[in-house]
């Protein structure tokens, strides 16, 4: 039993390390909720959140991940648990639209292309 638990924890840690490193390469080192910026010195406080709450859904393009500071990440999971406890997580229901926020959504419209 202990060996099985240890192997499961090791596998989870390996899986997390892989997608965390990928997310940090793909996404900016900024909390997607509060906008706090991170450097190498405090990067350990930036976590990777799975938008659909499925830790096995790790597409290589990072579409199911968002970088959140530890505080916003905890808040997101608390909100999700409250949502589930309230009966809102029915099968087939799109949880992402109710739970997540896209702080960078309007940036593309603000970007100005320079003519070469």
VEXGUDREN-188785 format. One record per atom (N, C-alpha, C, O): atom name; x, y, z. Coordinates in pm, 1 decimal. Example, Ala and Ser with C-alpha at 12.3 -4.5 7.8 and 13.67 -1.06 7.14 Angstrom:
BEGIN
+----+----------+----------+----------+
| at |       c1 |       c2 |       c3 |
+----+----------+----------+----------+
|  N |   1319.0 |   -569.0 |    780.0 |
| CA |   1230.0 |   -450.0 |    780.0 |
|  C |   1320.0 |   -330.0 |    780.0 |
|  O |   1423.6 |   -331.9 |    846.5 |
|  N |   1285.0 |   -225.0 |    708.0 |
| CA |   1367.0 |   -106.0 |    714.0 |
|  C |   1290.0 |      3.0 |    787.0 |
|  O |   1340.9 |    113.8 |    803.9 |
+----+----------+----------+----------+
***
This chain:
BEGIN
+----+----------+----------+----------+
| at |       c1 |       c2 |       c3 |
+----+----------+----------+----------+
|  N |     83.1 |   -119.5 |      0.0 |
| CA |      0.0 |      0.0 |      0.0 |
|  C |     87.2 |    125.4 |      0.0 |
|  O |     64.2 |    217.4 |    -78.4 |
|  N |    187.9 |    128.7 |     88.7 |
| CA |    275.9 |    245.5 |     95.9 |
|  C |    350.5 |    267.2 |    -35.9 |
|  O |    368.5 |    380.3 |    -81.1 |
|  N |    393.1 |    156.5 |    -96.0 |
| CA |    465.1 |    166.8 |   -222.4 |
|  C |    374.0 |    221.6 |   -332.2 |
|  O |    418.0 |    302.7 |   -413.7 |
|  N |    251.4 |    179.6 |   -335.3 |
| CA |    156.3 |    228.2 |   -435.4 |
|  C |    131.3 |    378.2 |   -418.3 |
|  O |    125.7 |    452.5 |   -516.3 |
|  N |    116.7 |    421.2 |   -294.8 |
| CA |     95.7 |    564.4 |   -267.2 |
|  C |    219.6 |    643.9 |   -307.9 |
|  O |    208.0 |    750.0 |   -369.2 |
|  N |    337.4 |    593.4 |   -274.2 |
| CA |    461.8 |    661.7 |   -309.6 |
|  C |    477.3 |    672.3 |   -461.1 |
|  O |    519.0 |    776.3 |   -512.2 |
|  N |    443.9 |    565.2 |   -533.0 |
| CA |    453.2 |    567.3 |   -679.0 |
|  C |    353.1 |    666.3 |   -738.6 |
|  O |    385.6 |    737.4 |   -833.7 |
|  N |    232.9 |    671.4 |   -683.7 |
| CA |    131.7 |    765.4 |   -732.4 |
|  C |    175.8 |    909.5 |   -709.4 |
|  O |    157.4 |    994.8 |   -796.2 |
|  N |    233.5 |    936.7 |   -593.4 |
| CA |    282.4 |   1071.9 |   -563.7 |
|  C |    398.0 |   1109.5 |   -655.5 |
|  O |    406.0 |   1222.8 |   -703.2 |
|  N |    486.9 |   1014.7 |   -679.8 |
| CA |    600.7 |   1040.3 |   -767.8 |
|  C |    552.8 |   1068.5 |   -909.7 |
|  O |    602.2 |   1160.6 |   -974.8 |
|  N |    457.5 |    990.5 |   -957.6 |
| CA |    402.9 |   1011.5 |  -1092.2 |
|  C |    334.9 |   1147.7 |  -1102.7 |
|  O |    349.1 |   1216.7 |  -1203.6 |
|  N |    261.7 |   1186.1 |   -999.8 |
| CA |    194.5 |   1316.6 |   -999.8 |
|  C |    296.7 |   1429.9 |  -1001.1 |
|  O |    278.4 |   1529.4 |  -1071.3 |
|  N |    403.1 |   1415.3 |   -924.6 |
| CA |    507.6 |   1518.3 |   -919.9 |
|  C |    577.2 |   1530.7 |  -1055.0 |
|  O |    605.7 |   1641.9 |  -1099.5 |
|  N |    604.7 |   1419.0 |  -1120.2 |
| CA |    667.6 |   1420.9 |  -1252.4 |
|  C |    575.5 |   1486.8 |  -1354.6 |
|  O |    619.6 |   1568.4 |  -1435.5 |
|  N |    448.3 |   1451.0 |  -1350.1 |
| CA |    349.4 |   1507.2 |  -1442.8 |
|  C |    338.7 |   1657.9 |  -1422.4 |
|  O |    334.7 |   1734.2 |  -1518.8 |
|  N |    334.2 |   1700.1 |  -1296.2 |
| CA |    322.0 |   1842.2 |  -1265.2 |
|  C |    444.9 |   1918.9 |  -1311.5 |
|  O |    432.8 |   2027.5 |  -1368.2 |
|  N |    561.1 |   1864.2 |  -1288.1 |
| CA |    683.9 |   1931.8 |  -1328.7 |
|  C |    685.0 |   1951.7 |  -1479.9 |
|  O |    724.4 |   2057.8 |  -1528.2 |
|  N |    643.4 |   1853.2 |  -1552.5 |
| CA |    643.3 |   1862.2 |  -1698.2 |
|  C |    552.2 |   1971.3 |  -1748.9 |
|  O |    595.6 |   2054.5 |  -1828.6 |
|  N |    426.8 |   1974.4 |  -1705.5 |
| CA |    336.9 |   2076.3 |  -1758.5 |
|  C |    366.1 |   2212.8 |  -1699.2 |
|  O |    338.0 |   2313.8 |  -1763.8 |
|  N |    420.8 |   2219.9 |  -1579.8 |
| CA |    456.4 |   2350.1 |  -1523.4 |
|  C |    567.5 |   2413.7 |  -1605.9 |
|  O |    559.3 |   2531.0 |  -1642.4 |
|  N |    670.2 |   2336.6 |  -1634.6 |
| CA |    780.5 |   2388.2 |  -1715.0 |
|  C |    731.3 |   2432.5 |  -1852.7 |
|  O |    773.6 |   2536.4 |  -1903.5 |
|  N |    642.9 |   2354.7 |  -1912.6 |
| CA |    588.6 |   2391.2 |  -2043.5 |
|  C |    508.1 |   2520.4 |  -2034.4 |
|  O |    522.3 |   2608.4 |  -2119.2 |
|  N |    424.3 |   2532.2 |  -1932.8 |
| CA |    341.6 |   2651.2 |  -1917.9 |
|  C |    426.4 |   2775.6 |  -1895.3 |
|  O |    394.7 |   2882.8 |  -1946.9 |
|  N |    533.6 |   2761.9 |  -1818.8 |
| CA |    620.8 |   2876.0 |  -1793.2 |
|  C |    694.4 |   2920.4 |  -1919.9 |
|  O |    732.1 |   3036.9 |  -1932.1 |
|  N |    714.8 |   2828.2 |  -2013.8 |
| CA |    777.4 |   2864.1 |  -2141.2 |
|  C |    676.7 |   2929.6 |  -2235.3 |
|  O |    712.4 |   3019.4 |  -2311.5 |
|  N |    551.6 |   2885.4 |  -2230.4 |
| CA |    447.8 |   2933.3 |  -2322.6 |
|  C |    385.4 |   3064.7 |  -2276.7 |
|  O |    371.7 |   3158.3 |  -2355.4 |
|  N |    347.8 |   3071.4 |  -2150.0 |
| CA |    273.3 |   3184.9 |  -2097.3 |
|  C |    364.7 |   3284.3 |  -2025.6 |
|  O |    470.5 |   3246.7 |  -1975.0 |
|  N |    323.7 |   3410.6 |  -2021.5 |
| CA |    404.9 |   3508.8 |  -1948.0 |
|  C |    406.9 |   3479.1 |  -1799.0 |
|  O |    315.8 |   3415.3 |  -1746.2 |
|  N |    510.0 |   3525.2 |  -1732.4 |
| CA |    523.7 |   3504.5 |  -1587.9 |
|  C |    441.7 |   3609.5 |  -1513.6 |
|  O |    494.7 |   3690.6 |  -1437.6 |
|  N |    312.7 |   3605.4 |  -1537.7 |
| CA |    217.6 |   3700.2 |  -1480.2 |
|  C |     95.7 |   3620.2 |  -1435.7 |
|  O |     50.1 |   3531.1 |  -1507.3 |
|  N |     43.2 |   3651.7 |  -1318.0 |
| CA |    -79.4 |   3585.5 |  -1272.8 |
|  C |   -192.9 |   3629.1 |  -1365.1 |
|  O |   -215.6 |   3748.4 |  -1385.0 |
|  N |   -262.7 |   3532.7 |  -1420.2 |
| CA |   -371.5 |   3560.8 |  -1513.8 |
|  C |   -493.0 |   3622.9 |  -1445.2 |
|  O |   -585.4 |   3667.2 |  -1513.4 |
|  N |   -495.0 |   3627.2 |  -1313.8 |
| CA |   -606.8 |   3687.8 |  -1240.4 |
|  C |   -573.9 |   3826.8 |  -1190.5 |
|  O |   -640.2 |   3923.9 |  -1227.0 |
|  N |   -472.2 |   3836.6 |  -1107.5 |
| CA |   -443.7 |   3964.8 |  -1041.5 |
|  C |   -339.4 |   4048.1 |  -1115.1 |
|  O |   -322.1 |   4166.1 |  -1084.8 |
|  N |   -269.7 |   3988.0 |  -1211.5 |
| CA |   -172.1 |   4061.8 |  -1289.7 |
|  C |    -35.5 |   4076.7 |  -1225.5 |
|  O |     50.8 |   4146.4 |  -1279.0 |
|  N |    -14.7 |   4012.5 |  -1111.7 |
| CA |    115.4 |   4021.2 |  -1044.7 |
|  C |    223.2 |   3961.3 |  -1134.6 |
|  O |    204.5 |   3853.4 |  -1190.9 |
|  N |    335.5 |   4030.9 |  -1148.0 |
| CA |    445.6 |   3984.3 |  -1230.3 |
|  C |    547.4 |   3908.8 |  -1145.4 |
|  O |    567.0 |   3939.4 |  -1027.8 |
|  N |    611.6 |   3809.9 |  -1206.8 |
| CA |    706.2 |   3725.5 |  -1135.8 |
|  C |    842.2 |   3727.8 |  -1202.6 |
|  O |    853.9 |   3748.9 |  -1323.3 |
|  N |    945.0 |   3705.6 |  -1121.6 |
| CA |   1083.1 |   3695.8 |  -1168.5 |
|  C |   1136.5 |   3560.2 |  -1124.4 |
|  O |   1066.8 |   3484.5 |  -1056.8 |
|  N |   1258.3 |   3530.0 |  -1162.1 |
| CA |   1318.1 |   3403.0 |  -1117.6 |
|  C |   1321.3 |   3393.4 |   -965.1 |
|  O |   1311.7 |   3284.1 |   -909.3 |
|  N |   1334.8 |   3507.1 |   -898.3 |
| CA |   1344.6 |   3508.4 |   -752.4 |
|  C |   1216.2 |   3460.1 |   -684.8 |
|  O |   1222.8 |   3390.0 |   -583.8 |
|  N |   1100.2 |   3496.3 |   -738.4 |
| CA |    973.4 |   3458.1 |   -675.0 |
|  C |    887.8 |   3367.0 |   -762.8 |
|  O |    768.1 |   3352.4 |   -738.0 |
|  N |    946.9 |   3306.3 |   -863.9 |
| CA |    872.1 |   3221.5 |   -957.3 |
|  C |    806.6 |   3101.3 |   -889.4 |
|  O |    708.5 |   3047.0 |   -940.2 |
|  N |    860.2 |   3059.8 |   -775.6 |
| CA |    801.1 |   2947.1 |   -703.8 |
|  C |    659.0 |   2978.9 |   -654.5 |
|  O |    584.7 |   2887.6 |   -618.4 |
|  N |    621.2 |   3105.6 |   -652.7 |
| CA |    486.7 |   3145.2 |   -611.0 |
|  C |    386.7 |   3147.2 |   -726.4 |
|  O |    269.0 |   3177.1 |   -706.4 |
|  N |    433.3 |   3115.4 |   -846.8 |
| CA |    345.7 |   3109.5 |   -964.1 |
|  C |    313.3 |   2964.2 |   -993.4 |
|  O |    403.6 |   2882.7 |  -1012.5 |
|  N |    185.0 |   2931.2 |   -997.0 |
| CA |    141.6 |   2793.7 |  -1017.9 |
|  C |     72.0 |   2780.2 |  -1152.1 |
|  O |     37.0 |   2879.7 |  -1215.5 |
|  N |     52.4 |   2656.8 |  -1194.5 |
| CA |    -21.2 |   2629.9 |  -1317.7 |
|  C |   -157.1 |   2574.3 |  -1280.2 |
|  O |   -167.6 |   2474.2 |  -1209.4 |
|  N |   -260.4 |   2640.0 |  -1328.4 |
| CA |   -398.1 |   2598.2 |  -1300.7 |
|  C |   -456.7 |   2533.6 |  -1425.8 |
|  O |   -440.4 |   2585.4 |  -1536.2 |
|  N |   -524.4 |   2421.1 |  -1408.6 |
| CA |   -596.6 |   2356.2 |  -1517.1 |
|  C |   -735.9 |   2417.5 |  -1523.9 |
|  O |   -814.5 |   2404.9 |  -1430.0 |
|  N |   -766.0 |   2483.2 |  -1634.1 |
| CA |   -892.9 |   2553.6 |  -1648.4 |
|  C |  -1012.7 |   2461.2 |  -1629.9 |
|  O |  -1113.9 |   2501.3 |  -1572.3 |
|  N |  -1001.8 |   2337.4 |  -1678.6 |
| CA |  -1114.7 |   2243.9 |  -1665.8 |
|  C |  -1104.4 |   2156.8 |  -1541.1 |
|  O |  -1184.7 |   2065.3 |  -1522.7 |
|  N |  -1006.8 |   2184.4 |  -1455.8 |
| CA |   -984.4 |   2112.3 |  -1329.9 |
|  C |   -947.5 |   1965.5 |  -1350.3 |
|  O |   -957.1 |   1886.0 |  -1256.9 |
|  N |   -905.3 |   1928.7 |  -1471.4 |
| CA |   -863.6 |   1791.9 |  -1501.2 |
|  C |   -711.6 |   1792.4 |  -1517.4 |
|  O |   -660.2 |   1838.7 |  -1619.2 |
|  N |   -640.8 |   1741.7 |  -1418.7 |
| CA |   -495.1 |   1744.8 |  -1418.3 |
|  C |   -433.3 |   1649.9 |  -1519.5 |
|  O |   -312.0 |   1652.8 |  -1540.5 |
|  N |   -513.3 |   1567.0 |  -1581.6 |
| CA |   -462.2 |   1478.4 |  -1686.1 |
|  C |   -481.9 |   1537.8 |  -1825.0 |
|  O |   -433.9 |   1480.8 |  -1923.0 |
|  N |   -551.0 |   1650.5 |  -1836.1 |
| CA |   -574.3 |   1717.8 |  -1964.3 |
|  C |   -464.5 |   1821.9 |  -1983.2 |
|  O |   -475.8 |   1935.1 |  -1936.2 |
|  N |   -358.3 |   1781.8 |  -2052.8 |
| CA |   -241.2 |   1867.3 |  -2069.2 |
|  C |   -202.7 |   1881.9 |  -2215.8 |
|  O |   -100.8 |   1827.2 |  -2258.1 |
|  N |   -282.3 |   1954.8 |  -2294.3 |
| CA |   -246.5 |   1972.2 |  -2435.7 |
|  C |   -115.8 |   2051.0 |  -2448.1 |
|  O |    -88.5 |   2141.7 |  -2369.5 |
|  N |    -36.7 |   2014.5 |  -2547.7 |
| CA |     95.3 |   2076.1 |  -2565.2 |
|  C |     88.4 |   2225.6 |  -2593.7 |
|  O |    185.4 |   2297.4 |  -2569.4 |
|  N |    -24.7 |   2273.4 |  -2644.6 |
| CA |    -36.6 |   2416.7 |  -2674.6 |
|  C |    -69.0 |   2499.8 |  -2551.5 |
|  O |    -73.6 |   2622.6 |  -2559.7 |
|  N |    -91.7 |   2434.9 |  -2436.5 |
| CA |   -118.0 |   2505.9 |  -2312.0 |
|  C |   -256.8 |   2564.7 |  -2300.2 |
|  O |   -281.5 |   2647.8 |  -2212.8 |
|  N |   -347.6 |   2523.4 |  -2386.2 |
| CA |   -482.0 |   2582.1 |  -2387.2 |
|  C |   -564.4 |   2550.4 |  -2262.9 |
|  O |   -664.6 |   2617.1 |  -2237.2 |
|  N |   -524.7 |   2450.7 |  -2185.9 |
| CA |   -598.6 |   2417.7 |  -2063.8 |
|  C |   -528.1 |   2471.0 |  -1938.9 |
|  O |   -569.8 |   2441.2 |  -1826.9 |
|  N |   -423.6 |   2548.0 |  -1957.1 |
| CA |   -346.9 |   2598.7 |  -1843.8 |
|  C |   -355.8 |   2750.1 |  -1835.5 |
|  O |   -372.4 |   2819.2 |  -1936.0 |
|  N |   -344.4 |   2799.2 |  -1713.7 |
| CA |   -322.3 |   2941.2 |  -1691.6 |
|  C |   -232.8 |   2953.6 |  -1569.7 |
|  O |   -247.9 |   2879.3 |  -1472.7 |
|  N |   -140.4 |   3046.8 |  -1574.7 |
| CA |    -50.9 |   3069.1 |  -1462.0 |
|  C |   -121.3 |   3158.9 |  -1361.2 |
|  O |   -167.5 |   3268.1 |  -1394.5 |
|  N |   -128.6 |   3111.2 |  -1238.1 |
| CA |   -190.9 |   3186.6 |  -1129.9 |
|  C |    -95.9 |   3192.8 |  -1011.1 |
|  O |    -23.8 |   3097.0 |   -983.3 |
|  N |    -96.2 |   3305.9 |   -941.2 |
| CA |    -18.2 |   3312.2 |   -817.2 |
|  C |    -83.7 |   3217.5 |   -716.5 |
|  O |   -199.1 |   3178.2 |   -733.6 |
|  N |    -11.2 |   3181.8 |   -614.1 |
| CA |    -63.6 |   3084.4 |   -518.0 |
|  C |   -194.8 |   3131.6 |   -455.4 |
|  O |   -280.6 |   3049.4 |   -423.1 |
|  N |   -211.2 |   3262.4 |   -438.0 |
| CA |   -332.1 |   3315.3 |   -374.5 |
|  C |   -453.0 |   3302.9 |   -468.3 |
|  O |   -559.8 |   3258.0 |   -426.9 |
|  N |   -435.4 |   3342.5 |   -592.7 |
| CA |   -544.9 |   3332.4 |   -689.7 |
|  C |   -576.5 |   3186.0 |   -720.5 |
|  O |   -692.2 |   3151.1 |   -744.2 |
|  N |   -473.5 |   3100.2 |   -720.1 |
| CA |   -496.3 |   2958.4 |   -745.1 |
|  C |   -582.0 |   2897.0 |   -634.3 |
|  O |   -675.8 |   2821.9 |   -661.1 |
|  N |   -548.9 |   2929.6 |   -511.5 |
| CA |   -628.2 |   2880.7 |   -398.7 |
|  C |   -771.8 |   2932.1 |   -408.2 |
|  O |   -866.5 |   2857.4 |   -384.1 |
|  N |   -787.5 |   3059.3 |   -443.2 |
| CA |   -920.6 |   3118.0 |   -457.5 |
|  C |  -1000.2 |   3048.0 |   -567.0 |
|  O |  -1119.2 |   3021.9 |   -549.6 |
|  N |   -936.6 |   3017.4 |   -678.6 |
| CA |  -1005.5 |   2949.4 |   -789.3 |
|  C |  -1053.5 |   2812.1 |   -746.4 |
|  O |  -1166.3 |   2773.8 |   -777.6 |
|  N |   -970.2 |   2737.4 |   -675.4 |
| CA |  -1012.2 |   2604.0 |   -631.1 |
|  C |  -1122.5 |   2612.7 |   -525.7 |
|  O |  -1211.6 |   2527.8 |   -522.9 |
|  N |  -1117.8 |   2712.4 |   -440.5 |
| CA |  -1225.7 |   2730.0 |   -341.8 |
|  C |  -1357.1 |   2763.0 |   -412.9 |
|  O |  -1462.7 |   2710.8 |   -377.1 |
|  N |  -1349.9 |   2849.8 |   -513.5 |
| CA |  -1469.1 |   2884.1 |   -591.2 |
|  C |  -1525.2 |   2760.3 |   -661.2 |
|  O |  -1646.5 |   2740.4 |   -665.9 |
|  N |  -1436.6 |   2678.2 |   -715.0 |
| CA |  -1480.7 |   2556.7 |   -782.7 |
|  C |  -1547.8 |   2461.4 |   -684.0 |
|  O |  -1652.9 |   2405.2 |   -714.8 |
|  N |  -1488.9 |   2442.5 |   -566.5 |
| CA |  -1549.6 |   2354.4 |   -466.5 |
|  C |  -1685.4 |   2407.5 |   -422.0 |
|  O |  -1779.3 |   2330.1 |   -402.8 |
|  N |  -1696.1 |   2538.3 |   -405.5 |
| CA |  -1825.8 |   2596.9 |   -370.4 |
|  C |  -1927.4 |   2572.5 |   -481.2 |
|  O |  -2044.1 |   2544.0 |   -454.6 |
|  N |  -1882.0 |   2583.8 |   -604.7 |
| CA |  -1967.8 |   2560.1 |   -721.1 |
|  C |  -2018.0 |   2415.7 |   -723.6 |
|  O |  -2136.5 |   2390.3 |   -745.1 |
|  N |  -1925.7 |   2321.4 |   -701.2 |
| CA |  -1962.6 |   2179.5 |   -700.1 |
|  C |  -2058.4 |   2149.4 |   -585.2 |
|  O |  -2158.9 |   2080.8 |   -603.6 |
|  N |  -2026.6 |   2201.1 |   -467.0 |
| CA |  -2111.7 |   2177.1 |   -350.2 |
|  C |  -2250.9 |   2235.9 |   -369.4 |
|  O |  -2348.3 |   2186.8 |   -312.4 |
|  N |  -2259.4 |   2340.6 |   -449.2 |
| CA |  -2388.3 |   2403.0 |   -478.2 |
|  C |  -2466.5 |   2331.1 |   -585.5 |
|  O |  -2576.4 |   2373.1 |   -621.4 |
|  N |  -2410.2 |   2221.6 |   -637.8 |
| CA |  -2481.0 |   2142.6 |   -738.5 |
|  C |  -2461.4 |   2192.3 |   -879.8 |
|  O |  -2536.5 |   2153.1 |   -969.1 |
|  N |  -2363.1 |   2277.1 |   -903.1 |
| CA |  -2344.7 |   2334.0 |  -1035.5 |
|  C |  -2260.5 |   2253.8 |  -1131.4 |
|  O |  -2253.2 |   2289.5 |  -1249.0 |
|  N |  -2197.3 |   2148.4 |  -1087.9 |
| CA |  -2107.6 |   2072.6 |  -1175.5 |
|  C |  -2175.9 |   1949.6 |  -1232.9 |
|  O |  -2129.0 |   1837.2 |  -1215.0 |
|  N |  -2285.6 |   1971.3 |  -1300.9 |
| CA |  -2357.7 |   1860.3 |  -1363.7 |
|  C |  -2279.3 |   1811.4 |  -1485.1 |
|  O |  -2203.2 |   1887.9 |  -1544.4 |
|  N |  -2296.8 |   1686.8 |  -1522.0 |
| CA |  -2227.0 |   1629.8 |  -1637.0 |
|  C |  -2262.4 |   1707.5 |  -1763.4 |
|  O |  -2378.6 |   1738.3 |  -1789.9 |
|  N |  -2159.5 |   1737.5 |  -1839.0 |
| CA |  -2180.5 |   1807.2 |  -1965.4 |
|  C |  -2190.6 |   1957.5 |  -1953.4 |
|  O |  -2197.2 |   2026.0 |  -2055.5 |
|  N |  -2191.9 |   2010.7 |  -1835.1 |
| CA |  -2203.0 |   2154.6 |  -1816.7 |
|  C |  -2066.3 |   2218.3 |  -1838.3 |
|  O |  -1965.6 |   2163.1 |  -1794.1 |
|  N |  -2060.5 |   2330.3 |  -1903.4 |
| CA |  -1934.2 |   2398.0 |  -1929.7 |
|  C |  -1894.7 |   2478.8 |  -1807.6 |
|  O |  -1944.5 |   2589.5 |  -1787.3 |
|  N |  -1805.6 |   2424.2 |  -1726.2 |
| CA |  -1764.3 |   2489.8 |  -1602.8 |
|  C |  -1674.3 |   2608.7 |  -1630.2 |
|  O |  -1675.7 |   2706.5 |  -1555.4 |
|  N |  -1595.6 |   2601.0 |  -1737.4 |
| CA |  -1495.8 |   2704.4 |  -1762.8 |
|  C |  -1558.9 |   2842.5 |  -1777.5 |
|  O |  -1502.8 |   2940.8 |  -1729.1 |
|  N |  -1672.6 |   2851.8 |  -1842.1 |
| CA |  -1732.1 |   2982.7 |  -1864.9 |
|  C |  -1776.5 |   3047.5 |  -1735.0 |
|  O |  -1782.4 |   3170.2 |  -1726.9 |
|  N |  -1807.4 |   2970.3 |  -1635.5 |
| CA |  -1852.2 |   3026.4 |  -1508.6 |
|  C |  -1738.2 |   3051.6 |  -1411.6 |
|  O |  -1752.9 |   3130.1 |  -1317.8 |
|  N |  -1624.4 |   2986.0 |  -1432.8 |
| CA |  -1519.9 |   2989.9 |  -1332.7 |
|  C |  -1395.5 |   3069.3 |  -1370.4 |
|  O |  -1320.1 |   3110.6 |  -1282.3 |
|  N |  -1373.2 |   3091.0 |  -1496.8 |
| CA |  -1247.1 |   3153.6 |  -1533.0 |
|  C |  -1267.4 |   3291.2 |  -1592.7 |
|  O |  -1377.2 |   3328.9 |  -1633.5 |
|  N |  -1160.2 |   3363.0 |  -1596.3 |
| CA |  -1158.5 |   3501.1 |  -1641.3 |
|  C |  -1037.1 |   3516.8 |  -1732.3 |
|  O |   -932.6 |   3458.3 |  -1704.1 |
|  N |  -1047.1 |   3591.5 |  -1837.0 |
| CA |   -937.2 |   3608.3 |  -1931.0 |
|  C |   -887.3 |   3752.2 |  -1927.7 |
|  O |   -937.1 |   3835.9 |  -2003.2 |
|  N |   -790.6 |   3782.8 |  -1842.5 |
| CA |   -746.1 |   3920.5 |  -1827.5 |
|  C |   -671.0 |   3974.4 |  -1949.1 |
|  O |   -658.9 |   4095.9 |  -1964.6 |
|  N |   -620.8 |   3887.2 |  -2034.8 |
| CA |   -544.1 |   3930.7 |  -2150.2 |
|  C |   -626.6 |   3932.0 |  -2278.5 |
|  O |   -571.5 |   3955.1 |  -2386.1 |
|  N |   -755.4 |   3908.0 |  -2269.8 |
| CA |   -840.2 |   3895.4 |  -2388.0 |
|  C |   -839.2 |   4020.7 |  -2475.4 |
|  O |   -844.9 |   4008.6 |  -2597.8 |
|  N |   -832.3 |   4137.6 |  -2418.5 |
| CA |   -839.1 |   4261.5 |  -2496.3 |
|  C |   -703.2 |   4309.9 |  -2545.5 |
|  O |   -696.6 |   4408.4 |  -2619.1 |
|  N |   -595.2 |   4243.6 |  -2506.8 |
| CA |   -462.3 |   4289.2 |  -2546.5 |
|  C |   -440.3 |   4281.1 |  -2695.8 |
|  O |   -374.6 |   4368.6 |  -2752.4 |
|  N |   -492.8 |   4179.5 |  -2761.7 |
| CA |   -471.8 |   4163.9 |  -2903.8 |
|  C |   -528.6 |   4283.4 |  -2980.3 |
|  O |   -467.9 |   4330.1 |  -3076.7 |
|  N |   -642.3 |   4331.9 |  -2938.3 |
| CA |   -702.1 |   4447.1 |  -3003.4 |
|  C |   -624.6 |   4576.0 |  -2979.4 |
|  O |   -639.7 |   4671.3 |  -3055.8 |
|  N |   -542.8 |   4581.1 |  -2876.1 |
| CA |   -464.8 |   4700.1 |  -2844.2 |
|  C |   -329.7 |   4703.6 |  -2914.6 |
|  O |   -267.5 |   4809.2 |  -2925.6 |
|  N |   -284.8 |   4588.2 |  -2961.8 |
| CA |   -153.9 |   4580.9 |  -3025.4 |
|  C |   -156.3 |   4656.1 |  -3158.0 |
|  O |   -251.4 |   4644.0 |  -3235.4 |
|  N |    -53.0 |   4732.3 |  -3183.4 |
| CA |    -40.4 |   4807.9 |  -3308.1 |
|  C |     72.7 |   4746.3 |  -3388.9 |
|  O |    185.0 |   4733.2 |  -3340.3 |
|  N |     41.9 |   4708.4 |  -3513.6 |
| CA |    144.4 |   4650.6 |  -3600.1 |
|  C |    222.6 |   4763.1 |  -3665.4 |
|  O |    165.2 |   4860.2 |  -3714.5 |
|  N |    355.0 |   4748.6 |  -3665.3 |
| CA |    442.1 |   4846.9 |  -3729.1 |
|  C |    467.5 |   4802.8 |  -3872.0 |
|  O |    489.9 |   4684.8 |  -3898.8 |
|  N |    463.9 |   4898.8 |  -3963.5 |
| CA |    496.5 |   4868.0 |  -4103.5 |
|  C |    648.1 |   4858.0 |  -4116.5 |
|  O |    722.4 |   4939.0 |  -4061.0 |
|  N |    691.4 |   4758.8 |  -4189.6 |
| CA |    836.1 |   4737.6 |  -4208.2 |
|  C |    894.3 |   4838.8 |  -4303.6 |
|  O |   1014.3 |   4836.0 |  -4331.0 |
+----+----------+----------+----------+
***
